[in-house]
Amino acid sequence: MTDRPDEEIVLHGIAGSPGICIGKAYLVDKGGVDVVRKYRLSENRLESEKNRFRQAVQQAKEELHRILGDTPEELRDHARILESHLVLLKDKMLYGRTIEIIENEKVNADWALKKTVDRLRTMFESMADPYLKARAVDIVHVSERIMDHLTGDERVDIGKIEKRVILVARDLTPAETSQIQLEWIMGFVTARGGRTSHTSIIARSLQIPAVLGIEEATRVIHNDDIIIVDGTAGVVIVNPSEQTLLEAGNKMVLYEARRARMARESRVEARTVDGVRLEVMGNIELPEEVVSVIDYGGDGIGLYRTEFQYLARKSFPSEDEMYEKYKDVVDVMPDKPVTIRTLDINGDKAVVYGNGEYEANPALGLRAIRYCLQKPEVFKTQLRAIMRAAAHGKVRILIPMISCLEEIVATRRLIEEAAESLARENANFDPDLPLGIMIEVPSTVIMADNFAKEVDFFSIGTNDLIQYAMAIDRGNRLVAHLYSHLKPPVLRLLDIVSRAAAENDTPVYMCGEMAGDPLCTPFLVGLGIRELSMNPASIPIVKKIIRNLDSGQARAFRDKLLRQDSAEAVEGLIRSTYGDLLAEIVENGKEAEGADA
């Protein structure tokens, strides 16, 4: 260990999971593929070198199988990503290319693997799609496992740690996080990763504080250093002073007290002071996130995004694969609604195997229901999986990107065909699932009164609706500032939808980001929306606001807001009317849940 001043060091990173912990650092850092020496081989050594590589791959495969078998029950769902790592071990781009480099360049296996991984990592990290970008991380994790066997490096076995510590690493692989023993691991600090990384998801799921993306973490922090991890603020303090330790200890006590209070209050139903009940639900992307919805007091799953099963893989998932994922969620919430949105890809998310056509403007192209209707067999496979999972609970089907009546008719026809095929097989399924459509295209708003007669419910996706209605690309930094939930045209579009739904007795829900914005809650209650779905951590705050609102007053307030002519005027009226209530509830919620709130 290098000498360094005995002084307090503050490191800033990404708030991966809220909470505070204080303890000794335990480094699980390793050299990985970044530190490799290159040397040339004679012709007669090439075959033995290829065999050395093959043996390392086999050892990595056996290791992953063992880890899968030993994974604790509470992390069983998370460990499923290891199955994709097993597939990567056989991937031609990784395995085959490394063998080719050994042969063609006559170099050692370590160097050939490094060269292969560097090329693949650059290729995937250059992709615009964030979900495909994430595959670069999986490739690095798999290659590091192979590299350890090539070089003889010992991996830290996290499952055998038997002292209370805070893990510090360049990154934590899915294999490593799946071995965590909660009684020993207090928190994480990593040099890589962000809030959507696997490590971050696990940390939030297990309610372990985590700070990610501190590049200098493994250089500055040493084994047995006392560190404070503030996952709420995204800060790590190394070698804290006595005063800093005292302040952090007090903050821990306050955080746990507030979290306990919020947890108790989140179980209370969201009923306005004049007796109107709203369902406040959670949006999820991965089956394991359902735990967070329950922990935060969610009344069900208002949006289960299914496209993540299709991404970063070579082919479409099988019906059984999807069925098992959907059933996992339904089994945890057998008495609560689970709204499964059908495949929404080839817009901001893409599958490399699904559509070879280049699209200059994919957001307006072959995406979501348009994509599914052009691939009816793919769509019916998913519909069959959903209907089978529905036999175990209260499932609803939600169709994204509907823009015309013909798409609803075509969708119903395919649902009927899927049900008929299941019936012929004597499968266990539910043929009578409620069918809803996403309201996220202006044409759907205009025709909402007609559509309301054809479906069982509406679910407003404000993210795309605002983008399409205002002609604003949220990802474009030059115009992103124009994007706002509070724009008067947006409020009027929502009013049109809610009135059309009410006239036809069609329930209207909301699952876009606006649903979880406390500033918007009074308006949404006034619109008559009776189900809101959001990031799970926002659930307690929104429920508490609802419990302090009067629905009659909210309706009158809605009419006032609809007469405003700018987002600034809308926000000003909200703050002047409900500012004190919002300030108190939101501030308490943020203190309790930090960056997740």
C-alpha positions in Angstrom: 0.0 0.0 0.0 1.3 3.5 -0.9 1.7 6.1 1.8 -0.8 8.9 1.8 -1.8 11.8 4.1 -4.0 10.8 7.0 -6.7 13.2 5.9 -10.4 13.0 4.9 -11.1 12.5 1.2 -14.5 13.1 -0.4 -15.3 11.3 -3.6 -18.3 12.1 -5.8 -20.1 9.6 -7.9 -23.6 8.4 -9.1 -26.2 7.8 -6.4 -26.9 4.1 -7.2 -29.0 3.1 -4.2 -30.1 5.3 -1.3 -29.0 4.9 2.3 -25.9 5.4 4.4 -23.4 2.9 5.7 -20.1 3.2 7.6 -17.5 0.5 7.7 -14.3 -1.0 6.5 -13.5 -1.2 2.7 -13.0 -4.6 1.1 -11.3 -4.3 -2.3 -12.3 -6.9 -4.9 -10.3 -5.2 -7.7 -8.5 -7.1 -10.4 -6.3 -6.3 -13.4 -8.7 -7.8 -15.9 -8.2 -7.4 -19.7 -6.7 -4.0 -19.4 -3.2 -5.1 -18.2 -1.9 -7.8 -20.5 1.6 -8.5 -22.0 1.9 -9.5 -25.7 4.4 -12.1 -26.9 4.8 -14.0 -30.1 4.6 -17.8 -30.5 6.3 -20.3 -32.8 4.2 -22.3 -35.1 4.5 -25.5 -33.0 3.2 -23.8 -29.9 -0.1 -22.5 -31.5 -2.2 -25.6 -30.9 -1.2 -25.8 -27.2 -2.0 -22.1 -26.8 -5.4 -22.5 -28.4 -6.0 -25.4 -26.0 -4.9 -23.2 -23.1 -7.6 -20.7 -24.1 -10.2 -23.5 -24.5 -9.4 -24.8 -21.1 -9.8 -21.4 -19.5 -13.2 -21.0 -21.2 -14.2 -24.4 -19.9 -13.1 -23.5 -16.4 -15.1 -20.2 -16.6 -18.1 -22.2 -17.7 -17.8 -24.6 -14.8 -17.4 -21.7 -12.4 -20.5 -20.0 -13.6 -22.5 -23.2 -13.3 -21.3 -23.6 -9.8 -22.2 -20.0 -8.9 -25.7 -20.5 -10.4 -26.2 -23.5 -8.2 -25.0 -21.8 -5.1 -26.9 -18.5 -5.5 -28.9 -17.5 -2.4 -32.7 -17.7 -2.9 -33.2 -13.9 -2.5 -30.9 -13.3 -5.5 -32.1 -16.2 -7.7 -33.9 -13.9 -10.1 -30.8 -11.6 -10.5 -28.6 -14.6 -11.2 -30.4 -15.4 -14.4 -28.3 -12.9 -16.2 -25.4 -15.4 -15.7 -27.2 -17.7 -18.2 -26.5 -15.0 -20.9 -22.9 -15.0 -19.8 -22.7 -18.8 -20.4 -24.0 -18.1 -23.9 -21.4 -15.5 -24.4 -18.6 -18.0 -23.6 -19.6 -19.8 -26.9 -20.2 -16.6 -28.9 -18.3 -16.6 -32.2 -17.5 -12.9 -31.8 -15.7 -13.6 -28.6 -14.6 -17.3 -28.6 -14.1 -17.8 -32.4 -12.4 -14.4 -33.0 -9.9 -15.1 -30.1 -9.0 -18.4 -31.6 -8.5 -16.7 -35.0 -6.2 -14.1 -33.6 -4.0 -16.7 -31.9 -3.7 -18.6 -35.2 -3.3 -15.7 -37.6 -1.1 -13.4 -35.5 0.7 -16.1 -33.6 0.3 -14.4 -30.3 -0.5 -15.5 -26.7 -4.1 -16.2 -25.8 -4.2 -13.4 -23.2 -3.3 -10.8 -25.8 -5.7 -12.3 -28.4 -8.6 -12.2 -25.9 -7.7 -8.6 -25.0 -7.7 -7.5 -28.6 -11.0 -9.3 -29.3 -12.7 -7.7 -26.2 -11.3 -4.2 -27.0 -12.8 -4.4 -30.5 -16.2 -5.7 -29.2 -16.4 -3.2 -26.4 -15.7 -0.3 -28.8 -18.4 -1.6 -31.2 -21.1 -2.0 -28.6 -20.2 1.2 -26.7 -20.5 3.2 -29.9 -24.2 2.1 -30.4 -26.7 4.8 -29.7 -29.1 2.4 -28.0 -28.4 2.4 -24.2 -29.6 -1.1 -23.8 -27.4 -2.6 -26.5 -24.6 -0.5 -25.1 -24.9 -2.5 -21.9 -23.8 -5.7 -23.7 -20.3 -4.3 -23.6 -20.3 -4.7 -19.9 -21.3 -8.3 -20.1 -18.5 -9.0 -22.6 -16.0 -7.5 -20.3 -17.3 -9.5 -17.3 -17.1 -12.7 -19.2 -13.6 -12.0 -20.6 -12.3 -11.1 -17.2 -13.5 -14.5 -15.9 -11.6 -16.2 -18.8 -8.6 -14.0 -18.2 -8.3 -15.0 -14.6 -8.0 -18.6 -15.6 -5.5 -17.8 -18.3 -3.2 -15.9 -15.9 -3.9 -17.9 -12.8 -5.2 -14.9 -10.9 -7.4 -15.7 -7.9 -10.9 -14.2 -7.9 -12.3 -12.9 -4.7 -15.1 -15.2 -3.6 -17.6 -12.7 -2.2 -19.8 -15.6 -1.0 -17.1 -16.5 1.5 -16.7 -13.0 3.1 -17.6 -13.4 6.8 -17.0 -9.9 8.2 -19.0 -6.7 7.9 -17.5 -4.8 5.0 -18.3 -2.4 2.2 -17.3 -3.8 -1.2 -15.0 -1.6 -3.4 -14.4 -2.6 -7.0 -13.8 -1.4 -10.5 -17.1 -3.2 -11.2 -19.1 -6.0 -9.7 -20.2 -8.6 -12.1 -23.6 -10.3 -12.0 -21.8 -13.5 -10.8 -20.2 -11.6 -7.9 -23.4 -9.7 -6.9 -25.3 -13.0 -7.0 -23.1 -14.3 -4.2 -23.7 -11.5 -1.7 -24.5 -12.5 1.8 -26.6 -9.7 3.3 -25.4 -10.2 6.8 -21.9 -9.3 5.8 -22.1 -6.8 2.9 -23.2 -3.3 3.9 -22.8 -1.4 0.7 -21.0 -1.0 -2.7 -18.6 1.4 -4.2 -17.6 0.9 -7.9 -15.6 2.8 -10.5 -17.9 1.8 -13.3 -21.7 1.6 -13.7 -24.7 3.9 -13.4 -28.2 3.8 -12.1 -29.4 1.4 -14.7 -26.5 -1.1 -14.3 -27.1 -4.6 -12.9 -25.2 -3.7 -9.7 -27.4 -0.6 -9.1 -30.6 -2.6 -9.6 -29.5 -5.3 -7.1 -28.4 -2.7 -4.6 -31.8 -1.0 -4.7 -33.6 -4.3 -4.6 -31.7 -5.4 -1.5 -31.8 -1.9 0.0 -28.0 -1.7 0.2 -26.4 1.8 -0.2 -24.4 2.1 -3.3 -22.3 4.8 -5.0 -21.2 4.0 -8.6 -19.0 5.6 -11.3 -16.2 6.9 -9.0 -13.3 6.4 -11.5 -10.6 6.8 -8.8 -12.3 4.5 -6.2 -9.9 1.6 -6.4 -6.9 3.8 -6.5 -7.8 6.1 -3.6 -9.5 3.5 -1.3 -7.4 0.8 0.3 -8.3 -2.4 2.2 -9.6 -1.7 5.7 -10.0 2.0 5.2 -12.9 3.4 7.1 -15.4 4.8 4.6 -18.8 6.4 4.6 -21.1 5.5 1.7 -23.9 8.0 1.1 -26.0 6.4 -1.6 -28.5 9.2 -1.4 -26.1 12.0 -2.2 -23.7 9.9 -4.3 -20.8 10.6 -2.0 -18.1 8.4 -0.5 -15.9 9.8 2.3 -12.6 8.1 2.9 -10.8 8.3 6.3 -13.6 10.5 7.8 -12.9 12.7 10.8 -14.6 12.2 14.1 -16.9 15.0 13.4 -17.8 13.6 10.0 -18.4 10.2 11.5 -20.7 11.7 14.1 -22.7 13.6 11.5 -23.0 10.5 9.3 -24.1 8.4 12.2 -26.9 10.9 13.0 -27.9 11.0 9.3 -28.1 7.2 9.3 -30.5 7.3 12.3 -32.7 9.9 10.7 -32.7 8.1 7.4 -33.8 4.8 8.9 -36.5 6.5 11.0 -37.8 8.4 7.9 -37.7 5.3 5.8 -39.6 3.3 8.4 -42.2 6.0 8.6 -42.5 6.2 4.8 -42.8 2.4 4.7 -45.6 2.4 7.2 -47.4 5.3 5.4 -47.0 3.7 2.0 -49.2 0.8 3.0 -52.1 3.2 3.6 -54.4 3.4 0.6 -54.4 6.5 -1.6 -57.9 7.9 -0.8 -58.7 11.6 -1.1 -60.2 13.5 1.9 -63.6 13.2 0.2 -63.3 9.5 -0.2 -62.1 8.9 -3.8 -59.7 6.0 -4.1 -56.8 6.0 -6.5 -54.6 3.0 -7.3 -50.9 3.9 -7.2 -48.7 1.4 -9.0 -45.2 0.7 -10.1 -43.4 0.6 -13.5 -40.9 -2.2 -13.9 -38.5 -3.4 -16.6 -37.1 -6.5 -14.9 -39.0 -9.2 -12.9 -36.8 -8.6 -9.8 -38.0 -5.0 -9.6 -41.4 -6.1 -8.5 -39.9 -6.4 -5.0 -39.4 -2.6 -5.0 -43.0 -2.0 -5.9 -44.2 -4.1 -3.0 -41.7 -2.4 -0.6 -42.9 1.0 -1.6 -46.6 0.1 -1.1 -47.6 -0.2 -4.8 -51.1 -1.4 -5.6 -49.9 -3.4 -8.5 -47.8 -3.2 -11.7 -49.2 -0.5 -14.0 -46.5 -1.0 -16.6 -44.3 -4.1 -17.2 -42.0 -3.2 -20.1 -41.2 -6.5 -21.8 -38.7 -5.5 -24.5 -35.7 -6.1 -22.3 -36.1 -9.8 -22.8 -35.5 -9.2 -26.5 -32.4 -7.1 -26.3 -28.7 -8.0 -26.2 -29.3 -11.5 -27.6 -29.0 -13.3 -30.9 -32.6 -14.4 -31.4 -36.1 -13.9 -30.1 -36.9 -15.3 -26.7 -39.0 -18.5 -26.6 -42.6 -18.6 -25.3 -41.5 -20.6 -22.3 -38.8 -18.0 -21.4 -41.3 -15.2 -21.5 -43.9 -17.2 -19.7 -41.5 -17.9 -16.8 -40.6 -14.2 -16.5 -44.2 -13.0 -16.6 -45.3 -15.7 -14.1 -42.5 -14.7 -11.7 -44.1 -11.2 -11.5 -47.7 -12.5 -11.4 -46.9 -15.0 -8.6 -45.5 -12.3 -6.4 -48.7 -10.2 -7.0 -51.4 -12.8 -7.4 -54.2 -10.5 -6.1 -53.1 -7.3 -7.7 -53.2 -6.1 -11.3 -50.1 -6.7 -13.5 -50.2 -4.7 -16.8 -47.9 -6.3 -19.4 -47.1 -4.1 -22.3 -46.4 -5.9 -25.5 -43.1 -5.6 -27.4 -42.1 -2.0 -28.0 -38.8 -2.1 -30.0 -37.2 -0.6 -33.1 -37.8 2.9 -31.9 -35.4 4.1 -29.2 -34.7 0.5 -28.6 -33.7 -2.0 -31.3 -33.0 -5.7 -31.8 -30.2 -6.4 -34.1 -31.8 -9.7 -35.3 -35.3 -8.4 -35.9 -35.2 -5.9 -38.7 -32.5 -5.3 -41.2 -34.0 -2.2 -42.7 -32.3 1.2 -42.0 -34.7 3.8 -40.8 -33.8 7.5 -40.9 -36.4 8.3 -38.3 -37.1 5.1 -36.3 -39.3 7.0 -33.7 -41.8 7.4 -36.5 -41.1 4.1 -38.2 -41.6 0.4 -37.8 -41.8 0.2 -34.0 -44.1 -1.2 -31.2 -47.4 -2.5 -32.5 -46.5 -1.7 -36.1 -43.4 -4.0 -35.8 -45.5 -6.7 -34.1 -48.2 -6.7 -36.7 -45.5 -7.2 -39.4 -44.2 -10.1 -37.4 -47.4 -11.9 -36.4 -45.6 -15.1 -35.3 -43.3 -13.2 -33.0 -46.3 -11.3 -31.6 -48.4 -14.4 -31.1 -45.6 -16.1 -29.2 -45.6 -13.2 -26.7 -49.4 -13.2 -26.5 -49.5 -16.9 -25.8 -46.9 -16.4 -23.0 -48.9 -13.6 -21.5 -52.2 -15.5 -21.6 -50.5 -18.5 -19.9 -49.1 -16.3 -17.2 -52.5 -14.7 -16.7 -53.9 -18.0 -15.5 -52.0 -17.3 -12.3 -53.2 -13.8 -11.5 -54.8 -10.6 -12.6 -53.1 -9.7 -15.9 -54.0 -7.0 -18.4 -52.5 -6.6 -21.9 -51.4 -3.1 -23.0 -50.6 -2.3 -26.6 -48.1 0.5 -27.3 -48.0 3.0 -30.2 -51.6 2.5 -31.4 -52.4 5.2 -34.0 -55.4 4.0 -35.8 -58.5 1.7 -35.3 -57.2 -0.8 -37.8 -54.3 -1.7 -35.5 -56.7 -2.5 -32.7 -58.8 -4.8 -35.0 -55.7 -6.6 -36.2 -54.4 -7.0 -32.6 -57.7 -8.5 -31.4 -57.6 -11.0 -34.3 -54.1 -12.1 -33.3 -55.1 -12.4 -29.7 -58.0 -14.7 -30.7 -55.7 -16.8 -32.9 -53.3 -17.2 -30.0 -56.1 -18.2 -27.6 -57.4 -20.7 -30.1 -54.0 -22.3 -30.5 -53.7 -22.6 -26.7 -57.1 -24.1 -26.4 -56.3 -26.8 -29.0 -53.3 -27.7 -26.9 -55.4 -27.9 -23.7 -53.0 -25.3 -22.2 -53.7 -23.6 -18.9 -54.4 -20.0 -19.9 -56.8 -17.0 -19.5 -58.5 -16.1 -22.8 -60.4 -13.0 -21.4 -57.7 -10.6 -20.5 -58.6 -6.8 -20.4 -57.1 -5.1 -23.4 -55.8 -1.6 -23.2 -54.0 0.8 -25.5 -51.3 3.3 -24.8 -52.3 6.9 -25.5 -49.1 8.3 -26.8 -49.8 9.5 -30.4 -51.9 12.7 -31.1 -54.1 10.8 -33.6 -55.2 8.5 -30.8 -56.2 11.5 -28.7 -58.2 12.9 -31.5 -60.0 9.6 -31.9 -60.2 8.8 -28.2 -64.0 8.7 -28.2 -64.0 6.0 -30.9 -61.2 4.0 -29.4 -62.9 4.0 -26.0 -65.6 1.9 -27.5 -63.1 -0.7 -28.7 -60.9 -1.4 -25.7 -61.2 -2.0 -22.0 -58.9 0.8 -20.7 -56.6 3.6 -21.7 -53.1 4.1 -20.4 -51.5 7.5 -21.1 -47.8 7.4 -21.9 -46.9 11.0 -21.4 -43.2 10.6 -22.4 -44.0 9.9 -26.1 -47.2 11.8 -26.2 -45.4 15.1 -25.2 -42.6 14.3 -27.7 -44.9 13.8 -30.6 -47.4 16.5 -29.7 -44.8 19.2 -29.2 -42.4 17.9 -31.9 -39.6 17.7 -29.3 -36.8 15.1 -29.2 -36.0 14.7 -25.5 -32.6 13.3 -26.4 -31.7 16.4 -28.4 -29.9 18.8 -26.0 -30.7 21.7 -28.2 -34.5 21.4 -27.7 -34.9 19.2 -24.6 -35.5 22.3 -22.5 -38.8 22.7 -24.3 -40.1 19.4 -23.1 -42.5 19.8 -20.1 -45.4 18.0 -18.5 -46.9 21.4 -17.8 -47.3 22.8 -21.3 -50.9 24.0 -21.9 -51.3 21.9 -25.1 -50.3 18.8 -23.1 -52.8 19.5 -20.4 -55.5 20.0 -23.0 -54.7 16.7 -24.7 -55.0 14.9 -21.4 -58.4 16.6 -20.8 -59.7 15.4 -24.2 -58.7 11.9 -23.4 -60.2 11.9 -19.9 -63.5 13.3 -21.1 -63.8 10.8 -23.9 -63.0 8.0 -21.5 -65.6 9.2 -19.0 -68.3 9.5 -21.6 -67.8 5.9 -22.6 -67.2 4.5 -19.1 -63.6 3.5 -20.1 -61.1 3.6 -17.3 -58.2 5.9 -18.0 -54.8 5.4 -16.4 -51.4 7.0 -16.7 -47.9 5.3 -16.8 -45.6 8.0 -18.1 -43.2 10.1 -16.1 -45.8 12.7 -15.4 -47.7 10.2 -13.2 -44.8 10.2 -10.7 -44.3 14.0 -10.6 -45.8 15.3 -7.4 -46.3 18.7 -9.0 -48.8 17.2 -11.4 -50.8 15.1 -8.9 -53.5 17.7 -8.1 -54.2 18.1 -11.9 -54.3 14.3 -12.5 -56.7 13.8 -9.7 -58.9 16.6 -11.1 -58.9 14.9 -14.5 -60.5 11.9 -13.0 -57.5 9.5 -13.6 -57.9 6.8 -11.1 -54.7 4.8 -11.6 -51.2 6.2 -11.7 -48.1 4.1 -12.4 -44.5 5.3 -11.8 -41.0 4.6 -10.6 -41.6 2.6 -7.4 -39.7 5.0 -5.2 -42.2 7.8 -6.1 -45.2 5.8 -4.9 -45.1 6.8 -1.2 -44.9 10.6 -2.0 -47.7 10.5 -4.6 -50.0 8.4 -2.3 -49.5 10.9 0.6 -50.3 13.9 -1.7 -53.5 12.2 -2.8 -54.5 11.6 0.8 -54.3 15.4 1.3 -56.4 16.4 -1.7 -60.1 16.9 -2.1 -61.2 15.6 -5.5 -64.0 18.2 -5.9 -61.5 21.0 -5.4 -59.1 19.3 -7.7 -61.7 19.3 -10.5 -62.3 23.0 -10.1 -58.5 23.5 -10.0 -58.2 21.5 -13.3 -60.5 24.0 -15.0 -58.3 26.9 -13.8 -55.1 25.2 -15.1 -56.7 24.5 -18.5 -57.2 28.3 -18.9 -53.5 29.1 -18.5 -51.4 29.9 -21.6 -47.8 28.9 -20.5 -46.0 26.3 -18.6 -44.7 29.0 -16.2 -48.3 30.1 -15.5 -49.4 26.6 -14.9 -46.5 25.9 -12.5 -47.1 29.2 -10.7 -50.8 28.4 -10.1 -49.9 24.9 -8.8 -47.4 26.3 -6.4 -49.6 29.1 -5.2 -52.5 26.7 -4.5 -50.7 23.6 -3.3 -47.1 24.8 -2.7 -47.0 24.3 1.1 -48.5 20.8 0.9 -46.1 19.8 -1.9 -43.0 21.3 -0.2 -43.6 19.5 3.1 -44.4 16.0 1.6 -41.8 16.1 -1.2 -39.0 17.3 1.1 -39.7 14.6 3.7 -39.9 12.0 0.9 -36.6 13.0 -0.6 -34.9 12.9 2.8 -36.2 9.4 3.2 -35.5 8.0 -0.2 -32.9 10.3 -1.6 -32.1 10.1 -5.3 -34.8 7.4 -5.8 -37.6 9.7 -4.8 
